[in-house]
Amino acid sequence: MPEHRPQRRRVLEALGEAGGLCTARTVDSDGDVIVCTLEAGHYDPDDWPGWKSGNSDGTPGGWHLAGGSIWSDVGAACFPHAAV
């Protein structure tokens, strides 16, 4: 299973091995909660994703990532590093 996928996170949580993952989350337009799938401590608001910095590489930079969603902690529907 590729890293940084929500399914991988669910498996690690079920095994009790998700302690090293980021706990930041956001809510999408459908009201679904999306939890970051990157390693804890990765977040750097100054390391912008490629599409925000003028590149189209699709990488998250230092922002949060889950599947195809990339977000920072400043969004209205974002919960930075809160307990899940």
Biopython code that builds the backbone (N, CA, C, O; Angstrom):
import numpy as np
from Bio.PDB.StructureBuilder import StructureBuilder

atoms = [
    (1, "MET", "N", (0.850, -1.176, 0.000)),
    (1, "MET", "CA", (0.000, 0.000, 0.000)),
    (1, "MET", "C", (0.896, 1.240, 0.000)),
    (1, "MET", "O", (1.788, 1.351, 0.841)),
    (2, "PRO", "N", (0.672, 2.173, -0.930)),
    (2, "PRO", "CA", (1.523, 3.367, -0.995)),
    (2, "PRO", "C", (1.443, 4.182, 0.293)),
    (2, "PRO", "O", (0.393, 4.255, 0.933)),
    (3, "GLU", "N", (2.567, 4.794, 0.661)),
    (3, "GLU", "CA", (2.571, 5.666, 1.832)),
    (3, "GLU", "C", (1.714, 6.887, 1.547)),
    (3, "GLU", "O", (1.441, 7.214, 0.392)),
    (4, "HIS", "N", (1.296, 7.551, 2.604)),
    (4, "HIS", "CA", (0.524, 8.788, 2.534)),
    (4, "HIS", "C", (-0.891, 8.568, 1.996)),
    (4, "HIS", "O", (-1.479, 9.476, 1.409)),
    (5, "ARG", "N", (-1.432, 7.379, 2.193)),
    (5, "ARG", "CA", (-2.809, 7.088, 1.797)),
    (5, "ARG", "C", (-3.649, 6.904, 3.052)),
    (5, "ARG", "O", (-3.169, 6.333, 4.031)),
    (6, "PRO", "N", (-4.893, 7.377, 3.045)),
    (6, "PRO", "CA", (-5.755, 7.210, 4.218)),
    (6, "PRO", "C", (-5.931, 5.747, 4.638)),
    (6, "PRO", "O", (-6.059, 5.457, 5.828)),
    (7, "GLN", "N", (-5.937, 4.830, 3.676)),
    (7, "GLN", "CA", (-6.096, 3.418, 4.008)),
    (7, "GLN", "C", (-4.910, 2.922, 4.843)),
    (7, "GLN", "O", (-5.086, 2.141, 5.779)),
    (8, "ARG", "N", (-3.723, 3.375, 4.504)),
    (8, "ARG", "CA", (-2.526, 2.986, 5.258)),
    (8, "ARG", "C", (-2.639, 3.487, 6.695)),
    (8, "ARG", "O", (-2.304, 2.769, 7.638)),
    (9, "ARG", "N", (-3.111, 4.720, 6.856)),
    (9, "ARG", "CA", (-3.269, 5.271, 8.197)),
    (9, "ARG", "C", (-4.261, 4.437, 9.007)),
    (9, "ARG", "O", (-4.005, 4.141, 10.174)),
    (10, "ARG", "N", (-5.395, 4.051, 8.400)),
    (10, "ARG", "CA", (-6.387, 3.247, 9.113)),
    (10, "ARG", "C", (-5.797, 1.908, 9.567)),
    (10, "ARG", "O", (-6.084, 1.445, 10.671)),
    (11, "VAL", "N", (-4.985, 1.297, 8.727)),
    (11, "VAL", "CA", (-4.353, 0.027, 9.093)),
    (11, "VAL", "C", (-3.403, 0.236, 10.274)),
    (11, "VAL", "O", (-3.425, -0.533, 11.235)),
    (12, "LEU", "N", (-2.568, 1.278, 10.199)),
    (12, "LEU", "CA", (-1.636, 1.555, 11.283)),
    (12, "LEU", "C", (-2.374, 1.864, 12.585)),
    (12, "LEU", "O", (-1.944, 1.434, 13.655)),
    (13, "GLU", "N", (-3.483, 2.605, 12.503)),
    (13, "GLU", "CA", (-4.273, 2.887, 13.701)),
    (13, "GLU", "C", (-4.843, 1.603, 14.288)),
    (13, "GLU", "O", (-4.820, 1.411, 15.504)),
    (14, "ALA", "N", (-5.353, 0.722, 13.432)),
    (14, "ALA", "CA", (-5.915, -0.546, 13.901)),
    (14, "ALA", "C", (-4.853, -1.411, 14.588)),
    (14, "ALA", "O", (-5.155, -2.152, 15.523)),
    (15, "LEU", "N", (-3.619, -1.307, 14.117)),
    (15, "LEU", "CA", (-2.521, -2.072, 14.709)),
    (15, "LEU", "C", (-1.896, -1.367, 15.910)),
    (15, "LEU", "O", (-1.007, -1.910, 16.565)),
    (16, "GLY", "N", (-2.367, -0.156, 16.193)),
    (16, "GLY", "CA", (-1.796, 0.609, 17.297)),
    (16, "GLY", "C", (-0.431, 1.175, 16.982)),
    (16, "GLY", "O", (0.358, 1.419, 17.895)),
    (17, "GLU", "N", (-0.128, 1.392, 15.700)),
    (17, "GLU", "CA", (1.196, 1.841, 15.279)),
    (17, "GLU", "C", (1.172, 3.195, 14.580)),
    (17, "GLU", "O", (2.090, 3.515, 13.824)),
    (18, "ALA", "N", (0.129, 3.998, 14.823)),
    (18, "ALA", "CA", (0.019, 5.293, 14.150)),
    (18, "ALA", "C", (0.577, 6.434, 14.990)),
    (18, "ALA", "O", (0.404, 7.599, 14.635)),
    (19, "GLY", "N", (1.241, 6.120, 16.096)),
    (19, "GLY", "CA", (1.756, 7.143, 16.995)),
    (19, "GLY", "C", (2.756, 8.082, 16.357)),
    (19, "GLY", "O", (2.915, 9.209, 16.827)),
    (20, "GLY", "N", (3.438, 7.661, 15.301)),
    (20, "GLY", "CA", (4.418, 8.505, 14.639)),
    (20, "GLY", "C", (3.851, 9.346, 13.515)),
    (20, "GLY", "O", (4.598, 10.025, 12.810)),
    (21, "LEU", "N", (2.516, 9.310, 13.334)),
    (21, "LEU", "CA", (1.882, 10.073, 12.258)),
    (21, "LEU", "C", (1.315, 11.385, 12.776)),
    (21, "LEU", "O", (0.957, 11.501, 13.948)),
    (22, "CYS", "N", (1.240, 12.353, 11.908)),
    (22, "CYS", "CA", (0.667, 13.664, 12.208)),
    (22, "CYS", "C", (-0.808, 13.496, 12.574)),
    (22, "CYS", "O", (-1.489, 12.629, 12.026)),
    (23, "THR", "N", (-1.301, 14.318, 13.494)),
    (23, "THR", "CA", (-2.705, 14.235, 13.888)),
    (23, "THR", "C", (-3.537, 15.404, 13.379)),
    (23, "THR", "O", (-4.708, 15.525, 13.739)),
    (24, "ALA", "N", (-2.953, 16.271, 12.545)),
    (24, "ALA", "CA", (-3.715, 17.393, 12.000)),
    (24, "ALA", "C", (-4.832, 16.865, 11.114)),
    (24, "ALA", "O", (-4.685, 15.839, 10.449)),
    (25, "ARG", "N", (-5.951, 17.582, 11.115)),
    (25, "ARG", "CA", (-7.084, 17.152, 10.289)),
    (25, "ARG", "C", (-7.816, 18.360, 9.733)),
    (25, "ARG", "O", (-7.651, 19.486, 10.204)),
    (26, "THR", "N", (-8.632, 18.095, 8.712)),
    (26, "THR", "CA", (-9.468, 19.127, 8.102)),
    (26, "THR", "C", (-10.801, 18.498, 7.741)),
    (26, "THR", "O", (-10.965, 17.279, 7.807)),
    (27, "VAL", "N", (-11.750, 19.338, 7.361)),
    (27, "VAL", "CA", (-13.073, 18.870, 6.941)),
    (27, "VAL", "C", (-13.264, 19.280, 5.492)),
    (27, "VAL", "O", (-13.093, 20.450, 5.147)),
    (28, "ASP", "N", (-13.625, 18.310, 4.629)),
    (28, "ASP", "CA", (-13.799, 18.637, 3.214)),
    (28, "ASP", "C", (-15.197, 19.193, 2.950)),
    (28, "ASP", "O", (-16.001, 19.322, 3.873)),
    (29, "SER", "N", (-15.481, 19.517, 1.703)),
    (29, "SER", "CA", (-16.757, 20.142, 1.338)),
    (29, "SER", "C", (-17.959, 19.227, 1.573)),
    (29, "SER", "O", (-19.090, 19.706, 1.656)),
    (30, "ASP", "N", (-17.727, 17.916, 1.682)),
    (30, "ASP", "CA", (-18.803, 16.970, 1.962)),
    (30, "ASP", "C", (-19.011, 16.765, 3.458)),
    (30, "ASP", "O", (-19.917, 16.041, 3.869)),
    (31, "GLY", "N", (-18.164, 17.407, 4.277)),
    (31, "GLY", "CA", (-18.261, 17.248, 5.724)),
    (31, "GLY", "C", (-17.459, 16.087, 6.267)),
    (31, "GLY", "O", (-17.533, 15.788, 7.459)),
    (32, "ASP", "N", (-16.689, 15.422, 5.410)),
    (32, "ASP", "CA", (-15.862, 14.300, 5.847)),
    (32, "ASP", "C", (-14.583, 14.813, 6.510)),
    (32, "ASP", "O", (-13.964, 15.763, 6.030)),
    (33, "VAL", "N", (-14.198, 14.182, 7.608)),
    (33, "VAL", "CA", (-12.956, 14.536, 8.289)),
    (33, "VAL", "C", (-11.809, 13.815, 7.603)),
    (33, "VAL", "O", (-11.866, 12.605, 7.381)),
    (34, "ILE", "N", (-10.764, 14.568, 7.267)),
    (34, "ILE", "CA", (-9.587, 14.020, 6.606)),
    (34, "ILE", "C", (-8.410, 14.226, 7.555)),
    (34, "ILE", "O", (-8.167, 15.344, 8.009)),
    (35, "VAL", "N", (-7.678, 13.154, 7.856)),
    (35, "VAL", "CA", (-6.548, 13.220, 8.776)),
    (35, "VAL", "C", (-5.256, 13.085, 7.980)),
    (35, "VAL", "O", (-5.144, 12.233, 7.099)),
    (36, "CYS", "N", (-4.289, 13.927, 8.298)),
    (36, "CYS", "CA", (-2.998, 13.913, 7.610)),
    (36, "CYS", "C", (-2.359, 12.527, 7.701)),
    (36, "CYS", "O", (-2.469, 11.854, 8.727)),
    (37, "THR", "N", (-1.704, 12.111, 6.643)),
    (37, "THR", "CA", (-1.069, 10.790, 6.610)),
    (37, "THR", "C", (0.455, 10.872, 6.631)),
    (37, "THR", "O", (1.129, 9.855, 6.466)),
    (38, "LEU", "N", (1.007, 12.069, 6.831)),
    (38, "LEU", "CA", (2.462, 12.231, 6.869)),
    (38, "LEU", "C", (2.995, 11.973, 8.279)),
    (38, "LEU", "O", (2.227, 11.874, 9.236)),
    (39, "GLU", "N", (4.304, 11.867, 8.390)),
    (39, "GLU", "CA", (4.934, 11.645, 9.680)),
    (39, "GLU", "C", (4.761, 12.861, 10.581)),
    (39, "GLU", "O", (4.705, 13.992, 10.097)),
    (40, "ALA", "N", (4.676, 12.636, 11.877)),
    (40, "ALA", "CA", (4.581, 13.731, 12.845)),
    (40, "ALA", "C", (5.803, 14.629, 12.713)),
    (40, "ALA", "O", (6.906, 14.159, 12.433)),
    (41, "GLY", "N", (5.594, 15.926, 12.917)),
    (41, "GLY", "CA", (6.687, 16.882, 12.872)),
    (41, "GLY", "C", (7.040, 17.390, 11.494)),
    (41, "GLY", "O", (8.002, 18.144, 11.356)),
    (42, "HIS", "N", (6.301, 17.009, 10.468)),
    (42, "HIS", "CA", (6.624, 17.404, 9.094)),
    (42, "HIS", "C", (6.187, 18.828, 8.768)),
    (42, "HIS", "O", (6.745, 19.439, 7.858)),
    (43, "TYR", "N", (5.209, 19.371, 9.482)),
    (43, "TYR", "CA", (4.538, 20.598, 9.062)),
    (43, "TYR", "C", (5.455, 21.814, 9.108)),
    (43, "TYR", "O", (6.077, 22.105, 10.130)),
    (44, "ASP", "N", (5.528, 22.519, 7.983)),
    (44, "ASP", "CA", (6.289, 23.762, 7.854)),
    (44, "ASP", "C", (5.477, 24.697, 6.966)),
    (44, "ASP", "O", (5.484, 24.543, 5.745)),
    (45, "PRO", "N", (4.768, 25.675, 7.566)),
    (45, "PRO", "CA", (3.896, 26.537, 6.758)),
    (45, "PRO", "C", (4.636, 27.345, 5.708)),
    (45, "PRO", "O", (4.027, 27.805, 4.742)),
    (46, "ASP", "N", (5.946, 27.528, 5.878)),
    (46, "ASP", "CA", (6.726, 28.301, 4.910)),
    (46, "ASP", "C", (7.185, 27.470, 3.713)),
    (46, "ASP", "O", (7.651, 28.031, 2.721)),
    (47, "ASP", "N", (7.060, 26.143, 3.788)),
    (47, "ASP", "CA", (7.431, 25.250, 2.691)),
    (47, "ASP", "C", (6.165, 24.970, 1.877)),
    (47, "ASP", "O", (5.519, 23.937, 2.051)),
    (48, "TRP", "N", (5.826, 25.893, 0.999)),
    (48, "TRP", "CA", (4.574, 25.834, 0.241)),
    (48, "TRP", "C", (4.547, 24.668, -0.736)),
    (48, "TRP", "O", (5.586, 24.279, -1.269)),
    (49, "PRO", "N", (3.357, 24.104, -0.975)),
    (49, "PRO", "CA", (3.235, 23.056, -1.987)),
    (49, "PRO", "C", (3.554, 23.612, -3.374)),
    (49, "PRO", "O", (3.488, 24.820, -3.602)),
    (50, "GLY", "N", (3.897, 22.722, -4.282)),
    (50, "GLY", "CA", (4.272, 23.144, -5.631)),
    (50, "GLY", "C", (3.262, 24.039, -6.306)),
    (50, "GLY", "O", (3.650, 25.034, -6.917)),
    (51, "TRP", "N", (1.975, 23.727, -6.222)),
    (51, "TRP", "CA", (0.960, 24.521, -6.919)),
    (51, "TRP", "C", (0.813, 25.915, -6.325)),
    (51, "TRP", "O", (0.383, 26.828, -7.029)),
    (52, "LYS", "N", (1.158, 26.113, -5.045)),
    (52, "LYS", "CA", (1.066, 27.447, -4.441)),
    (52, "LYS", "C", (2.291, 28.287, -4.779)),
    (52, "LYS", "O", (2.223, 29.515, -4.807)),
    (53, "SER", "N", (3.414, 27.616, -5.036)),
    (53, "SER", "CA", (4.646, 28.355, -5.309)),
    (53, "SER", "C", (4.897, 28.532, -6.805)),
    (53, "SER", "O", (5.974, 28.974, -7.205)),
    (54, "GLY", "N", (3.905, 28.188, -7.632)),
    (54, "GLY", "CA", (4.032, 28.403, -9.062)),
    (54, "GLY", "C", (4.471, 27.174, -9.836)),
    (54, "GLY", "O", (4.554, 27.226, -11.063)),
    (55, "ASN", "N", (4.754, 26.074, -9.159)),
    (55, "ASN", "CA", (5.096, 24.820, -9.832)),
    (55, "ASN", "C", (3.859, 23.943, -9.872)),
    (55, "ASN", "O", (2.962, 24.106, -9.045)),
    (56, "SER", "N", (3.794, 23.042, -10.794)),
    (56, "SER", "CA", (2.634, 22.155, -10.888)),
    (56, "SER", "C", (2.995, 20.723, -10.518)),
    (56, "SER", "O", (2.399, 19.777, -11.032)),
    (57, "ASP", "N", (3.979, 20.559, -9.619)),
    (57, "ASP", "CA", (4.433, 19.208, -9.291)),
    (57, "ASP", "C", (3.491, 18.446, -8.366)),
    (57, "ASP", "O", (3.620, 17.228, -8.242)),
    (58, "GLY", "N", (2.542, 19.131, -7.709)),
    (58, "GLY", "CA", (1.567, 18.449, -6.873)),
    (58, "GLY", "C", (2.096, 17.974, -5.530)),
    (58, "GLY", "O", (1.369, 17.314, -4.787)),
    (59, "THR", "N", (3.344, 18.290, -5.196)),
    (59, "THR", "CA", (3.884, 17.842, -3.907)),
    (59, "THR", "C", (3.340, 18.712, -2.778)),
    (59, "THR", "O", (3.009, 19.875, -3.007)),
    (60, "PRO", "N", (3.239, 18.169, -1.556)),
    (60, "PRO", "CA", (2.662, 18.942, -0.462)),
    (60, "PRO", "C", (3.608, 19.944, 0.182)),
    (60, "PRO", "O", (3.193, 20.691, 1.069)),
    (61, "GLY", "N", (4.866, 19.979, -0.239)),
    (61, "GLY", "CA", (5.817, 20.838, 0.454)),
    (61, "GLY", "C", (5.860, 20.402, 1.907)),
    (61, "GLY", "O", (5.996, 19.211, 2.188)),
    (62, "GLY", "N", (5.747, 21.340, 2.833)),
    (62, "GLY", "CA", (5.699, 21.008, 4.255)),
    (62, "GLY", "C", (4.292, 20.989, 4.811)),
    (62, "GLY", "O", (4.107, 20.888, 6.024)),
    (63, "TRP", "N", (3.276, 21.087, 3.928)),
    (63, "TRP", "CA", (1.889, 21.122, 4.379)),
    (63, "TRP", "C", (1.356, 19.715, 4.627)),
    (63, "TRP", "O", (2.056, 18.731, 4.389)),
    (64, "HIS", "N", (0.120, 19.621, 5.106)),
    (64, "HIS", "CA", (-0.499, 18.329, 5.409)),
    (64, "HIS", "C", (-1.006, 17.659, 4.126)),
    (64, "HIS", "O", (-1.365, 18.330, 3.158)),
    (65, "LEU", "N", (-1.027, 16.332, 4.142)),
    (65, "LEU", "CA", (-1.414, 15.554, 2.964)),
    (65, "LEU", "C", (-2.219, 14.338, 3.381)),
    (65, "LEU", "O", (-1.895, 13.674, 4.366)),
    (66, "ALA", "N", (-3.273, 14.050, 2.624)),
    (66, "ALA", "CA", (-4.034, 12.817, 2.775)),
    (66, "ALA", "C", (-4.661, 12.533, 1.425)),
    (66, "ALA", "O", (-5.512, 13.290, 0.958)),
    (67, "GLY", "N", (-4.242, 11.441, 0.797)),
    (67, "GLY", "CA", (-4.749, 11.147, -0.536)),
    (67, "GLY", "C", (-4.449, 12.314, -1.457)),
    (67, "GLY", "O", (-3.283, 12.668, -1.630)),
    (68, "GLY", "N", (-5.461, 12.920, -2.050)),
    (68, "GLY", "CA", (-5.281, 14.056, -2.944)),
    (68, "GLY", "C", (-5.482, 15.407, -2.271)),
    (68, "GLY", "O", (-5.446, 16.435, -2.947)),
    (69, "SER", "N", (-5.693, 15.431, -0.960)),
    (69, "SER", "CA", (-5.923, 16.682, -0.241)),
    (69, "SER", "C", (-4.632, 17.214, 0.365)),
    (69, "SER", "O", (-3.884, 16.473, 1.003)),
    (70, "ILE", "N", (-4.374, 18.506, 0.162)),
    (70, "ILE", "CA", (-3.217, 19.188, 0.733)),
    (70, "ILE", "C", (-3.743, 20.434, 1.432)),
    (70, "ILE", "O", (-4.492, 21.202, 0.829)),
    (71, "TRP", "N", (-3.363, 20.653, 2.705)),
    (71, "TRP", "CA", (-3.847, 21.820, 3.422)),
    (71, "TRP", "C", (-2.841, 22.305, 4.449)),
    (71, "TRP", "O", (-1.924, 21.589, 4.850)),
    (72, "SER", "N", (-3.050, 23.576, 4.869)),
    (72, "SER", "CA", (-2.230, 24.163, 5.931)),
    (72, "SER", "C", (-3.090, 24.275, 7.184)),
    (72, "SER", "O", (-4.285, 23.982, 7.148)),
    (73, "ASP", "N", (-2.488, 24.696, 8.283)),
    (73, "ASP", "CA", (-3.218, 24.810, 9.543)),
    (73, "ASP", "C", (-4.097, 26.050, 9.632)),
    (73, "ASP", "O", (-4.855, 26.183, 10.593)),
    (74, "VAL", "N", (-4.025, 26.961, 8.667)),
    (74, "VAL", "CA", (-4.728, 28.230, 8.797)),
    (74, "VAL", "C", (-6.148, 28.219, 8.229)),
    (74, "VAL", "O", (-6.877, 29.194, 8.409)),
    (75, "GLY", "N", (-6.555, 27.163, 7.560)),
    (75, "GLY", "CA", (-7.899, 27.105, 6.984)),
    (75, "GLY", "C", (-8.976, 27.051, 8.054)),
    (75, "GLY", "O", (-8.744, 26.550, 9.154)),
    (76, "ALA", "N", (-10.158, 27.571, 7.730)),
    (76, "ALA", "CA", (-11.263, 27.634, 8.682)),
    (76, "ALA", "C", (-11.682, 26.249, 9.172)),
    (76, "ALA", "O", (-12.109, 26.105, 10.318)),
    (77, "ALA", "N", (-11.566, 25.242, 8.328)),
    (77, "ALA", "CA", (-12.013, 23.891, 8.694)),
    (77, "ALA", "C", (-10.853, 22.998, 9.125)),
    (77, "ALA", "O", (-10.961, 21.773, 9.074)),
    (78, "CYS", "N", (-9.736, 23.609, 9.550)),
    (78, "CYS", "CA", (-8.552, 22.836, 9.898)),
    (78, "CYS", "C", (-8.352, 22.767, 11.399)),
    (78, "CYS", "O", (-8.623, 23.727, 12.120)),
    (79, "PHE", "N", (-7.879, 21.633, 11.855)),
    (79, "PHE", "CA", (-7.596, 21.394, 13.260)),
    (79, "PHE", "C", (-6.134, 20.962, 13.355)),
    (79, "PHE", "O", (-5.827, 19.788, 13.147)),
    (80, "PRO", "N", (-5.228, 21.893, 13.666)),
    (80, "PRO", "CA", (-3.806, 21.549, 13.685)),
    (80, "PRO", "C", (-3.408, 20.651, 14.832)),
    (80, "PRO", "O", (-3.597, 21.001, 15.997)),
    (81, "HIS", "N", (-2.878, 19.533, 14.522)),
    (81, "HIS", "CA", (-2.252, 18.619, 15.482)),
    (81, "HIS", "C", (-3.125, 18.327, 16.696)),
    (81, "HIS", "O", (-2.615, 18.173, 17.806)),
    (82, "ALA", "N", (-4.416, 18.253, 16.496)),
    (82, "ALA", "CA", (-5.334, 17.934, 17.580)),
    (82, "ALA", "C", (-5.422, 16.425, 17.748)),
    (82, "ALA", "O", (-5.105, 15.668, 16.831)),
    (83, "ALA", "N", (-5.846, 16.005, 18.901)),
    (83, "ALA", "CA", (-6.029, 14.563, 19.130)),
    (83, "ALA", "C", (-7.166, 14.062, 18.254)),
    (83, "ALA", "O", (-8.195, 14.724, 18.118)),
    (84, "VAL", "N", (-6.976, 12.898, 17.665)),
    (84, "VAL", "CA", (-7.993, 12.328, 16.782)),
    (84, "VAL", "C", (-8.974, 11.539, 17.599)),
    (84, "VAL", "O", (-9.918, 10.971, 17.050)),
]
sb = StructureBuilder()
sb.init_structure("model")
sb.init_model(0)
sb.init_chain("A")
sb.init_seg("    ")
for serial, (resi, resn, name, xyz) in enumerate(atoms, 1):
    if name == "N":
        sb.init_residue(resn, " ", resi, " ")
    sb.init_atom(name, np.array(xyz, "f"), 0.0, 1.0, " ", f" {name:<3s}", serial, name[0])
structure = sb.get_structure()
